[in-house]
Amino acid sequence: MKNFHLIEVRYLGPTDTLGSRVKLVSSRFNQSVTIPYNYRFNNARDIAIDWLMAEGHAIVGSGEVNDCYVIVIEATDKKFKPLKEAR
């Protein structure tokens, strides 16, 4: 059976000093990363998927829960590439 990992994705609106951003949160590994909003895409989910794929994560699917998107990626403890170490 495959192991999956859920990444929560939230849009962060602009402030007086920062532009719009997208925050990806891994509750399982207690990590998060905030990336700039990419206006090439239509929403935070698509921005997060593009970023995760560019960092080598295998996207399985996505959905919405309450006020955030959830992206499902393949993961095992040995194979998961942490968000903060991704670059």
C-alpha positions, 0 to 999 in steps of 0.5 A, spaced: 500 500 500 502 506 498 503 512 503 501 519 501 502 525 504 497 531 505 500 539 504 495 544 506 495 550 501 493 557 503 493 564 500 496 570 503 494 576 501 499 582 500 501 587 506 504 594 507 511 591 506 509 584 502 506 582 496 501 576 495 504 569 497 502 562 498 503 558 504 504 550 504 504 546 510 506 539 512 502 538 519 506 531 519 513 533 519 511 540 522 514 544 516 512 550 512 514 554 506 512 560 503 513 562 496 511 568 492 504 568 488 505 567 481 500 571 477 502 566 471 497 561 474 489 562 476 490 560 484 494 558 490 493 551 488 496 551 481 502 555 484 503 550 489 502 544 485 507 547 480 512 549 485 512 542 488 513 538 482 519 543 480 522 540 487 521 533 485 514 531 489 510 526 485 503 529 485 497 524 486 491 529 487 488 535 490 482 537 493 479 543 498 477 542 505 474 548 509 478 554 507 484 551 504 486 547 498 490 540 500 495 537 495 496 529 495 503 527 494 506 520 494 511 519 500 514 515 505 519 516 511 525 514 506 522 518 500 519 524 502 523 530 500 522 536 506 519 542 504 524 546 507 530 543 504 527 543 497 530 547 492 
